[in-house]
Amino acid sequence: MPPVRIDVASASRTYPVLVAPGLISDLETHLSAAGIGARRFVVSSPNVWRRHGETIATALPGTPHLLIPDGERSKNQQTLGRIYEWLIGAGADRHSVVIAVGGGVIGDTVGFGAASYLRGVDLVQVPTTLLAQVDSSIGGKVGINHALGKNLIGAFHAPVAVVIDPSLLDTLPRREMRAGLYEVVKYGVIASRPLFEQLSNDLSRIFARDPDVMTGIIAQSCRIKADVVADDEREGDRRRILNYGHTAGHALEAVTRYRRLRHGEAVGYGMLVAAELGVRRKLLSEADREALSTLIGNMGPLPSVSDLSADELITAMHRDKKVVEGRLHMVLPRGIGDTQIADDVSDRDIRRALKVIGIR
């Protein structure tokens, strides 16, 4: 069967997202079919290379590769410098293509390297985690973290292709699967009740990595993001709905120094906080809030955050890139499948909502 193809329109180009089990083994064929240049450089991580390096090396014979750390704490200027030094030493020029093979941290860091090296070279995303497959590999947002906040340094740099192979998830630890699923839940809340309900009904098949189910939910998530990105590439208006759960989520990551929570886990908590705000404003029904809470709970335990203080989280939220002219913008649910942006959420409102995840 041919792969599912989703075309993402951006200001700089329209690029394909290909989704099908087994794509990684035939990577050369798909890259060549997309007209992607032959001078290629792969950047991945030791963890990913240990699991999939032999397959990738066989698929792209003779292609040089660099391995960099893949944790959130490594998504920084030092790692970026290693990418530059390697590309310069290898003689990469403006006709070169950088291929990011890994999860969200690899995709974001390598993507920013590609965006800024020689003022921009072509980028291919080959995401290996569920979170990266459904979210971070699509849309062209690339960047690194700063000690004071997540993704504060970055750019918009659309890839020339995204190649998604759900079979790569077979070796993904269950916790990483859950982390990716929280982002899929996000898509259901912001745009698709049917997707949300499928997650609720098919969790056992999802955790079993059923290829048909996984291909379906990945493709649905990619279509939602492609539609949003095509309408608003640079997050001027509609794209902000993709930040549902991320305001509190990014703050949780920052105050725990990116050590305790996976990104998706932080978003899971953030969705619960935003849902509480939605209920308090009478935007979201108790039934829908309960459905969201139940789905997140059924996915498995989240790391405890009850030792954190509301004050430090609120301070971190106000350093977030979603603050505009001193006003914090938050995405609030109006129901499963619909959201709105609020720019009048007070610190007092946030403090009350944080209680739902055990923070006082």
NUTOR-827547 format. One record per residue (C-alpha): residue number from 0; residue in three letters; x, y, z. Coordinates in steps of 0.25 Angstrom, whole numbers, plus 2048, in hexadecimal, padded with zeros to 3 digits. Example, Ala and Ser with C-alpha at 12.3 -4.5 7.8 and 13.67 -1.06 7.14 Angstrom:
BEGIN
ATOM   i  aa   x   y   z
ATOM   0 Ala 831 7EE 81F
ATOM   1 Ser 837 7FC 81D
This chain:
BEGIN
ATOM   i  aa   x   y   z
ATOM   0 Met 800 800 800
ATOM   1 Pro 805 80E 7FD
ATOM   2 Pro 808 817 809
ATOM   3 Val 7FD 821 80E
ATOM   4 Arg 802 82E 808
ATOM   5 Ile 7FE 83C 80F
ATOM   6 Asp 803 848 808
ATOM   7 Val 806 854 811
ATOM   8 Ala 805 862 80B
ATOM   9 Ser 80F 86C 810
ATOM  10 Ala 814 87A 80C
ATOM  11 Ser 821 874 807
ATOM  12 Arg 81C 867 801
ATOM  13 Thr 812 85C 801
ATOM  14 Tyr 818 84F 806
ATOM  15 Pro 813 841 808
ATOM  16 Val 811 839 815
ATOM  17 Leu 811 82A 812
ATOM  18 Val 80C 820 81C
ATOM  19 Ala 80D 811 81A
ATOM  20 Pro 813 805 822
ATOM  21 Gly 821 802 81C
ATOM  22 Leu 824 80F 815
ATOM  23 Ile 831 810 81C
ATOM  24 Ser 837 804 815
ATOM  25 Asp 834 80B 808
ATOM  26 Leu 838 819 80B
ATOM  27 Glu 841 81B 7FF
ATOM  28 Thr 836 818 7F6
ATOM  29 His 82C 822 7FC
ATOM  30 Leu 837 82D 7FE
ATOM  31 Ser 83B 82B 7EF
ATOM  32 Ala 82C 82B 7EB
ATOM  33 Ala 82A 838 7F2
ATOM  34 Gly 836 83E 7EB
ATOM  35 Ile 83E 840 7F7
ATOM  36 Gly 84D 842 7F4
ATOM  37 Ala 857 837 7F5
ATOM  38 Arg 861 83E 7FE
ATOM  39 Arg 85B 83A 80B
ATOM  40 Phe 860 83B 81A
ATOM  41 Val 858 833 825
ATOM  42 Val 858 838 833
ATOM  43 Ser 852 82E 83E
ATOM  44 Ser 854 82A 84C
ATOM  45 Pro 85B 81E 852
ATOM  46 Asn 84E 818 857
ATOM  47 Val 848 819 84A
ATOM  48 Trp 854 814 843
ATOM  49 Arg 855 808 84C
ATOM  50 Arg 847 804 848
ATOM  51 His 846 808 839
ATOM  52 Gly 854 80D 835
ATOM  53 Glu 857 800 82D
ATOM  54 Thr 84A 801 825
ATOM  55 Ile 84C 810 822
ATOM  56 Ala 85B 80D 81E
ATOM  57 Thr 856 802 815
ATOM  58 Ala 84B 80B 80F
ATOM  59 Leu 854 817 80D
ATOM  60 Pro 862 810 80A
ATOM  61 Gly 86E 819 80B
ATOM  62 Thr 867 824 812
ATOM  63 Pro 86F 82B 81D
ATOM  64 His 868 82C 82A
ATOM  65 Leu 86A 833 838
ATOM  66 Leu 864 82F 845
ATOM  67 Ile 860 839 84F
ATOM  68 Pro 859 838 85D
ATOM  69 Asp 84A 838 85C
ATOM  70 Gly 845 83D 86A
ATOM  71 Glu 83E 84A 86C
ATOM  72 Arg 84A 84F 874
ATOM  73 Ser 853 84D 867
ATOM  74 Lys 84A 855 85F
ATOM  75 Asn 853 861 860
ATOM  76 Gln 85E 86A 85A
ATOM  77 Gln 869 860 85D
ATOM  78 Thr 863 855 855
ATOM  79 Leu 85F 85E 84A
ATOM  80 Gly 86E 862 849
ATOM  81 Arg 872 853 847
ATOM  82 Ile 869 852 83B
ATOM  83 Tyr 86F 85F 835
ATOM  84 Glu 87D 85A 837
ATOM  85 Trp 87A 84C 831
ATOM  86 Leu 873 852 825
ATOM  87 Ile 87E 85C 823
ATOM  88 Gly 889 851 824
ATOM  89 Ala 881 848 81B
ATOM  90 Gly 880 853 810
ATOM  91 Ala 871 854 810
ATOM  92 Asp 86D 85F 806
ATOM  93 Arg 860 866 803
ATOM  94 His 85B 85A 7FA
ATOM  95 Ser 85D 850 806
ATOM  96 Val 851 84A 80D
ATOM  97 Val 851 848 81C
ATOM  98 Ile 849 83C 820
ATOM  99 Ala 844 83C 82F
ATOM 100 Val 841 82D 834
ATOM 101 Gly 83C 82D 842
ATOM 102 Gly 831 833 84B
ATOM 103 Gly 82D 841 84E
ATOM 104 Val 83A 846 854
ATOM 105 Ile 842 841 848
ATOM 106 Gly 838 846 83E
ATOM 107 Asp 838 854 845
ATOM 108 Thr 847 855 847
ATOM 109 Val 84B 850 83A
ATOM 110 Gly 840 858 833
ATOM 111 Phe 845 865 839
ATOM 112 Gly 853 861 834
ATOM 113 Ala 84E 85F 826
ATOM 114 Ala 847 86C 827
ATOM 115 Ser 853 874 82B
ATOM 116 Tyr 85E 86D 824
ATOM 117 Leu 863 875 818
ATOM 118 Arg 856 87D 81A
ATOM 119 Gly 84D 870 818
ATOM 120 Val 84F 863 811
ATOM 121 Asp 845 858 80E
ATOM 122 Leu 83F 850 819
ATOM 123 Val 838 842 81A
ATOM 124 Gln 832 83D 826
ATOM 125 Val 831 82E 829
ATOM 126 Pro 82A 82E 837
ATOM 127 Thr 82C 822 83F
ATOM 128 Thr 823 824 84B
ATOM 129 Leu 814 826 84B
ATOM 130 Leu 815 834 850
ATOM 131 Ala 81E 838 845
ATOM 132 Gln 816 830 83B
ATOM 133 Val 809 837 83E
ATOM 134 Asp 80E 845 842
ATOM 135 Ser 81C 84B 842
ATOM 136 Ser 821 846 835
ATOM 137 Ile 816 84D 82D
ATOM 138 Gly 814 85C 82C
ATOM 139 Gly 822 861 82B
ATOM 140 Lys 824 866 83A
ATOM 141 Val 832 863 83E
ATOM 142 Gly 83A 868 849
ATOM 143 Ile 842 866 856
ATOM 144 Asn 83F 869 865
ATOM 145 His 845 873 86E
ATOM 146 Ala 847 871 87D
ATOM 147 Leu 83B 87B 87F
ATOM 148 Gly 831 875 876
ATOM 149 Lys 82E 86A 86B
ATOM 150 Asn 82F 86D 85C
ATOM 151 Leu 833 87C 85F
ATOM 152 Ile 83E 87B 854
ATOM 153 Gly 839 877 846
ATOM 154 Ala 834 879 838
ATOM 155 Phe 829 874 82E
ATOM 156 His 830 86B 824
ATOM 157 Ala 827 862 81C
ATOM 158 Pro 82D 854 819
ATOM 159 Val 82D 84F 80A
ATOM 160 Ala 827 842 80F
ATOM 161 Val 822 83A 81B
ATOM 162 Val 823 82B 81B
ATOM 163 Ile 81B 824 826
ATOM 164 Asp 81D 815 828
ATOM 165 Pro 813 810 833
ATOM 166 Ser 81B 803 834
ATOM 167 Leu 826 80B 83B
ATOM 168 Leu 81D 80C 847
ATOM 169 Asp 81E 7FD 84A
ATOM 170 Thr 82B 800 852
ATOM 171 Leu 826 80C 859
ATOM 172 Pro 825 80B 868
ATOM 173 Arg 816 80C 86D
ATOM 174 Arg 819 819 874
ATOM 175 Glu 81D 81F 867
ATOM 176 Met 811 81A 860
ATOM 177 Arg 808 820 86B
ATOM 178 Ala 810 82D 869
ATOM 179 Gly 80C 82D 85B
ATOM 180 Leu 7FE 829 85D
ATOM 181 Tyr 7FC 836 866
ATOM 182 Glu 7FE 83E 859
ATOM 183 Val 7F4 836 851
ATOM 184 Val 7EA 838 85C
ATOM 185 Lys 7ED 847 85A
ATOM 186 Tyr 7E9 846 84B
ATOM 187 Gly 7DC 83F 84F
ATOM 188 Val 7D9 84A 859
ATOM 189 Ile 7DC 856 850
ATOM 190 Ala 7D7 850 843
ATOM 191 Ser 7D1 842 843
ATOM 192 Arg 7C7 83B 84C
ATOM 193 Pro 7C7 82F 843
ATOM 194 Leu 7D7 82E 845
ATOM 195 Phe 7D5 830 854
ATOM 196 Glu 7CA 825 855
ATOM 197 Gln 7D3 81C 84D
ATOM 198 Leu 7DE 81E 857
ATOM 199 Ser 7D4 81B 862
ATOM 200 Asn 7D0 80E 85C
ATOM 201 Asp 7DD 808 856
ATOM 202 Leu 7E7 80A 861
ATOM 203 Ser 7EA 7FB 862
ATOM 204 Arg 7ED 7FA 853
ATOM 205 Ile 7F5 807 853
ATOM 206 Phe 7FE 802 85E
ATOM 207 Ala 7FF 7F5 856
ATOM 208 Arg 805 7FE 84B
ATOM 209 Asp 7FA 7F8 841
ATOM 210 Pro 800 7FE 834
ATOM 211 Asp 7F2 801 82E
ATOM 212 Val 7ED 808 83A
ATOM 213 Met 7FB 810 83C
ATOM 214 Thr 7FB 814 82D
ATOM 215 Gly 7ED 819 82E
ATOM 216 Ile 7EF 822 83A
ATOM 217 Ile 7FC 827 836
ATOM 218 Ala 7F6 82B 828
ATOM 219 Gln 7EA 831 82F
ATOM 220 Ser 7F3 83A 838
ATOM 221 Cys 7FC 83E 82C
ATOM 222 Arg 7F0 842 824
ATOM 223 Ile 7EB 84B 82F
ATOM 224 Lys 7F9 851 831
ATOM 225 Ala 7FB 853 822
ATOM 226 Asp 7ED 85A 821
ATOM 227 Val 7F1 863 82D
ATOM 228 Val 7FF 866 828
ATOM 229 Ala 7FA 869 81A
ATOM 230 Asp 7F0 873 81F
ATOM 231 Asp 7FA 87A 829
ATOM 232 Glu 809 876 827
ATOM 233 Arg 80F 880 831
ATOM 234 Glu 805 87F 83C
ATOM 235 Gly 7FF 88C 83A
ATOM 236 Asp 7F1 887 83D
ATOM 237 Arg 7EB 87A 83B
ATOM 238 Arg 7F8 872 83D
ATOM 239 Arg 7F7 876 84B
ATOM 240 Ile 7ED 86B 84E
ATOM 241 Leu 7F8 861 84D
ATOM 242 Asn 7FD 867 85A
ATOM 243 Tyr 7F2 860 861
ATOM 244 Gly 7F8 85B 86E
ATOM 245 His 805 861 86B
ATOM 246 Thr 805 86E 874
ATOM 247 Ala 805 866 881
ATOM 248 Gly 80C 85B 87B
ATOM 249 His 818 863 877
ATOM 250 Ala 819 869 884
ATOM 251 Leu 819 85B 88B
ATOM 252 Glu 824 857 882
ATOM 253 Ala 82C 864 885
ATOM 254 Val 82B 864 894
ATOM 255 Thr 82F 855 895
ATOM 256 Arg 83B 858 88C
ATOM 257 Tyr 836 84E 881
ATOM 258 Arg 83A 843 88A
ATOM 259 Arg 82D 83D 890
ATOM 260 Leu 822 83E 885
ATOM 261 Arg 822 83A 876
ATOM 262 His 81C 845 86E
ATOM 263 Gly 810 83D 86B
ATOM 264 Glu 80E 83B 87A
ATOM 265 Ala 80F 849 87D
ATOM 266 Val 805 84C 872
ATOM 267 Gly 7FB 842 878
ATOM 268 Tyr 7FC 84A 885
ATOM 269 Gly 7FA 857 87D
ATOM 270 Met 7EE 852 877
ATOM 271 Leu 7E7 84F 884
ATOM 272 Val 7EB 85D 889
ATOM 273 Ala 7E5 863 87D
ATOM 274 Ala 7D8 85A 87E
ATOM 275 Glu 7D6 85F 88C
ATOM 276 Leu 7D7 86D 887
ATOM 277 Gly 7CD 86A 87C
ATOM 278 Val 7C3 864 886
ATOM 279 Arg 7C5 870 890
ATOM 280 Arg 7C1 879 884
ATOM 281 Lys 7B5 870 880
ATOM 282 Leu 7BC 86E 873
ATOM 283 Leu 7BE 85F 875
ATOM 284 Ser 7B3 855 87A
ATOM 285 Glu 7B7 84C 886
ATOM 286 Ala 7B4 840 87E
ATOM 287 Asp 7BE 844 874
ATOM 288 Arg 7C8 848 87F
ATOM 289 Glu 7C6 83A 885
ATOM 290 Ala 7C8 833 878
ATOM 291 Leu 7D5 83A 876
ATOM 292 Ser 7DA 837 884
ATOM 293 Thr 7D5 828 883
ATOM 294 Leu 7DD 827 876
ATOM 295 Ile 7EA 82D 87B
ATOM 296 Gly 7E8 824 888
ATOM 297 Asn 7E6 817 880
ATOM 298 Met 7F3 81A 878
ATOM 299 Gly 7FB 818 885
ATOM 300 Pro 801 81F 890
ATOM 301 Leu 807 82D 88F
ATOM 302 Pro 814 831 897
ATOM 303 Ser 810 838 8A4
ATOM 304 Val 811 847 8A4
ATOM 305 Ser 80A 84A 8B1
ATOM 306 Asp 817 84F 8B7
ATOM 307 Leu 818 85B 8AE
ATOM 308 Ser 812 868 8B1
ATOM 309 Ala 808 870 8AA
ATOM 310 Asp 810 87D 8AB
ATOM 311 Glu 81C 877 8A3
ATOM 312 Leu 813 871 899
ATOM 313 Ile 80C 87E 897
ATOM 314 Thr 819 886 895
ATOM 315 Ala 81E 87C 88B
ATOM 316 Met 811 87D 883
ATOM 317 His 813 88C 882
ATOM 318 Arg 821 88A 87C
ATOM 319 Asp 81A 881 871
ATOM 320 Lys 81B 885 862
ATOM 321 Lys 80B 885 863
ATOM 322 Val 80B 892 86B
ATOM 323 Val 808 89E 861
ATOM 324 Glu 809 8AC 866
ATOM 325 Gly 80A 8A7 874
ATOM 326 Arg 7FD 89F 873
ATOM 327 Leu 7FD 890 875
ATOM 328 His 7F5 889 86A
ATOM 329 Met 7EF 87C 86D
ATOM 330 Val 7E8 872 864
ATOM 331 Leu 7DB 86D 86B
ATOM 332 Pro 7D2 862 867
ATOM 333 Arg 7C3 865 864
ATOM 334 Gly 7C0 856 862
ATOM 335 Ile 7C7 84A 85C
ATOM 336 Gly 7CB 84F 84E
ATOM 337 Asp 7CA 85E 851
ATOM 338 Thr 7D3 868 858
ATOM 339 Gln 7D4 877 859
ATOM 340 Ile 7E0 881 85D
ATOM 341 Ala 7DF 888 86A
ATOM 342 Asp 7E8 894 86D
ATOM 343 Asp 7E1 898 87B
ATOM 344 Val 7E5 88C 883
ATOM 345 Ser 7EA 892 891
ATOM 346 Asp 7F4 88C 89A
ATOM 347 Arg 7E9 889 8A4
ATOM 348 Asp 7E2 881 899
ATOM 349 Ile 7EE 879 896
ATOM 350 Arg 7F1 877 8A5
ATOM 351 Arg 7E3 871 8A7
ATOM 352 Ala 7E5 868 89A
ATOM 353 Leu 7F2 863 89E
ATOM 354 Lys 7EC 85C 8AA
ATOM 355 Val 7E5 852 8A1
ATOM 356 Ile 7F3 84C 89F
ATOM 357 Gly 7F7 84D 8AE
ATOM 358 Ile 7FF 85A 8AE
ATOM 359 Arg 7FC 864 8B9
